[in-house]
């Protein structure tokens, strides 16, 4: 109860939510500092909205601890 339904976000939405560029997203993924995309087939990828949300919350908590 109260759990959000699982939702995929396309790259454009991830860019809008995080304010990161496409290249920054892929660089951070390669560095292990960003959620990994999910292949939807035929060159289409997406990210789980909850993983993006958790990544953003982690950034906020790190800011508050400094």
Secondary structure, DSSP 4 states (H G I P E B T S, - for coil): --PPPP-EE-HHHHHHHH---HHHHHHHHHHT-SPPPEEEETTEEEEEHHHHHHHHHHHHHHHHT-
